[in-house]
Amino acid sequence: MNKEEQVLMSFRDLFNKWVFLNKFKFKIEDSLKEYKSSEIHCIEYIGRNVDSNVTKLAESFYMTRGAISKLSKKLIKKGLIESYQKPDNKKEIYFRLTPQGKVINKVHEELHKEFQERDKAVFEQVTEEQFDSMLSFVEKYSRHLDAELKKQGLDITKGLDITIGNDFE
């Protein structure tokens, strides 16, 4: 296995461990048990971004607009988000958190703080130079993948004819 393969395999392994560990914590957290991680992360995005809409959510999560529409309808039905329109733009529909959605978002934020505390021991050992190097690599690779998407004429928000798991689970 060459170094490129080692890096990619290591990233995948690291990500899978991180997801598994965090997912376990979500499952035992009583107030989050009944929600999928995609629902919780959608709530998080709406909580952090004013005037969130289907297009912005689709782009952020690399999901189709149709999938986000279904997800947002579920969240509205569960009373976690509500839709609204601006007086000057009756065409666009935006989302904001309801009081119940804000509670779920707060619990989620607290879990993230707990994860940061858990992982602090590792990150305290990383130098600024190492952080800069890692961030530089991730940015370069991300730009490369963006260019590949464009070169292949792929628009993630329009979807594909194949099924790809995108529930973050």
Secondary structure, DSSP 8 states (H G I E B T S, - for coil): --HHHHHHHHHHHHHHHHHHHHHHHHHH-GGGTTS-HHHHHHHHHHHHSTTB-HHHHHHHHT--HHHHHHHHHHHHHTTSEEEEEETTEEEEEEEEE-HHHHHHHHHHHHHHHHHHHHHHHHHTT--HHHHHHHHHHHHHHHHHHHHHHHHTT--GGG--SS----S--
